[in-house]
């Protein structure tokens, strides 16, 4: 016999776990994850930096709200998720001006070198600084969401890949792993597999595209001082930041991919090390660990959150791109409001719009334009 829930969330990354913790205790909710462990793919491969000036205006608004919510949550935790860590952009005058937005402010060449003495002075001409940026303890945040959800009565099932889903009557019947589920609302938080889940569910896909992003932890001869900003090239060719006595580095690639358990491609990290050794005095001596995650985006670059207008009770929570952690709390807040206020047909009931909803509505008025 199938287990019955008000809401079934598919996907155990930051999006699905954030929503599970927001809904648990307010309705009967379950989360199913295809892998044997939660947050196995993109969410465990994060750069762990929340940057208010990063992304289009709607993402910046979502980031501001997420930081508010996470700061309030930190007040309840023995160990904070957020740690102040500024973000610096470097490049030519034109590149930095084109990429700067929101709370980022221009700084002088001398100021940039003082903040990050490891930079070779001739390697850049201009810089911008976002000093309202934060480092984030991603594992701690993910575990806090999981614990809050479970403590409030949510069921979390791993190793349960969805293989069937159909809308019958007023709800959904879903097969995941060896289990069957019935739910009034089916939430698609499947990340790179979100369009695949839509197809399985008989819902028109949105054309979401996963993109590769590789990172590595490298050893250095000259470690960065504590408090050094995260540094990124304005031409999107690299970023690096302090990671203990080493550095976290990335070539910032944006290469289309299918949904997969992505791995670094031969030569990508090696070329990055060569580049960084040319533009810094870090003296990278080797790579301890390297990985690749998938950042899944909608065509307009805006996260997708809302009921599908053509599939009753099917809720999209996808397309967060590279903004998953920094928009997670705000989008979960919106999604929980919409789901808890929805009718059986999946239409939101009367209620005031949240700041998040207003921000998203300014760019996308519906899931399907």
MOHU-V80938 format. One record per residue. N is the residue number from 1. RES is the residue in one letter. NEAR is the number of other C-alpha atoms within 8 Angstrom. Layout:
n/res/near
N/RES/NEAR
N/RES/NEAR
//
This chain:
n/res/near
1/X/3
2/X/7
3/X/7
4/X/7
5/X/12
6/X/10
7/X/13
8/X/16
9/X/14
10/X/14
11/X/15
12/X/14
13/X/15
14/X/12
15/X/14
16/X/15
17/X/15
18/X/13
19/X/12
20/X/16
21/X/13
22/X/10
23/X/12
24/X/15
25/X/9
26/X/6
27/X/9
28/X/11
29/X/15
30/X/13
31/X/16
32/X/16
33/X/16
34/X/11
35/X/10
36/X/8
37/X/8
38/X/9
39/X/11
40/X/9
41/X/10
42/X/11
43/X/12
44/X/9
45/X/9
46/X/8
47/X/6
48/X/9
49/X/10
50/X/11
51/X/12
52/X/12
53/X/11
54/X/9
55/X/8
56/X/8
57/X/7
58/X/12
59/X/13
60/X/13
61/X/10
62/X/14
63/X/14
64/X/9
65/X/12
66/X/13
67/X/9
68/X/8
69/X/10
70/X/11
71/X/9
72/X/8
73/X/8
74/X/12
75/X/7
76/X/6
77/X/7
78/X/5
79/X/5
80/X/9
81/X/11
82/X/11
83/X/8
84/X/8
85/X/14
86/X/13
87/X/13
88/X/13
89/X/13
90/X/14
91/X/15
92/X/10
93/X/9
94/X/7
95/X/10
96/X/15
97/X/7
98/X/6
99/X/7
100/X/11
101/X/7
102/X/9
103/X/8
104/X/11
105/X/8
106/X/8
107/X/10
108/X/8
109/X/9
110/X/6
111/X/8
112/X/12
113/X/11
114/X/7
115/X/8
116/X/10
117/X/8
118/X/9
119/X/10
120/X/11
121/X/6
122/X/5
123/X/8
124/X/10
125/X/10
126/X/13
127/X/16
128/X/13
129/X/12
130/X/14
131/X/8
132/X/10
133/X/13
134/X/12
135/X/11
136/X/10
137/X/10
138/X/12
139/X/7
140/X/8
141/X/9
142/X/12
143/X/8
144/X/8
145/X/12
146/X/11
147/X/8
148/X/10
149/X/17
150/X/12
151/X/7
152/X/9
153/X/10
154/X/14
155/X/9
156/X/9
157/X/9
158/X/11
159/X/11
160/X/14
161/X/10
162/X/12
163/X/9
164/X/9
165/X/12
166/X/9
167/X/10
168/X/7
169/X/5
170/X/8
171/X/12
172/X/16
173/X/12
174/X/12
175/X/12
176/X/13
177/X/10
178/X/6
179/X/8
180/X/11
181/X/14
182/X/13
183/X/13
184/X/13
185/X/14
186/X/13
187/X/12
188/X/15
189/X/15
190/X/13
191/X/10
192/X/14
193/X/8
194/X/12
195/X/11
196/X/8
197/X/11
198/X/12
199/X/10
200/X/10
201/X/10
202/X/8
203/X/9
204/X/6
205/X/9
206/X/6
207/X/7
208/X/13
209/X/12
210/X/13
211/X/12
212/X/14
213/X/14
214/X/15
215/X/13
216/X/13
217/X/13
218/X/14
219/X/12
220/X/13
221/X/8
222/X/7
223/X/10
224/X/12
225/X/6
226/X/5
227/X/5
228/X/12
229/X/11
230/X/12
231/X/11
232/X/12
233/X/11
234/X/12
235/X/6
236/X/10
237/X/9
238/X/11
239/X/13
240/X/11
241/X/11
242/X/14
243/X/8
244/X/5
245/X/9
246/X/12
247/X/15
248/X/13
249/X/12
250/X/14
251/X/14
252/X/10
253/X/10
254/X/7
255/X/7
256/X/8
257/X/10
258/X/7
259/X/8
260/X/6
261/X/6
262/X/9
263/X/8
264/X/10
265/X/5
266/X/5
267/X/6
268/X/9
269/X/14
270/X/7
271/X/8
272/X/11
273/X/9
274/X/8
275/X/8
276/X/10
277/X/11
278/X/8
279/X/9
280/X/10
281/X/10
282/X/12
283/X/9
284/X/11
285/X/8
286/X/7
287/X/9
288/X/8
289/X/7
290/X/11
291/X/11
292/X/12
293/X/14
294/X/14
295/X/14
296/X/15
297/X/16
298/X/14
299/X/8
300/X/5
301/X/9
302/X/15
303/X/12
304/X/11
305/X/11
306/X/11
307/X/13
308/X/12
309/X/8
310/X/5
311/X/8
312/X/11
313/X/14
314/X/12
315/X/12
316/X/12
317/X/14
318/X/15
319/X/14
320/X/13
321/X/11
322/X/6
323/X/9
324/X/11
325/X/11
326/X/13
327/X/14
328/X/12
329/X/13
330/X/13
331/X/11
332/X/12
333/X/11
334/X/11
335/X/12
336/X/11
337/X/8
338/X/11
339/X/10
340/X/9
341/X/10
342/X/11
343/X/8
344/X/10
345/X/8
346/X/12
347/X/8
348/X/9
349/X/8
350/X/5
351/X/5
352/X/4
353/X/6
354/X/7
355/X/6
356/X/13
357/X/9
358/X/9
359/X/11
360/X/11
361/X/9
362/X/8
363/X/8
364/X/9
365/X/8
366/X/8
367/X/11
368/X/5
369/X/5
//
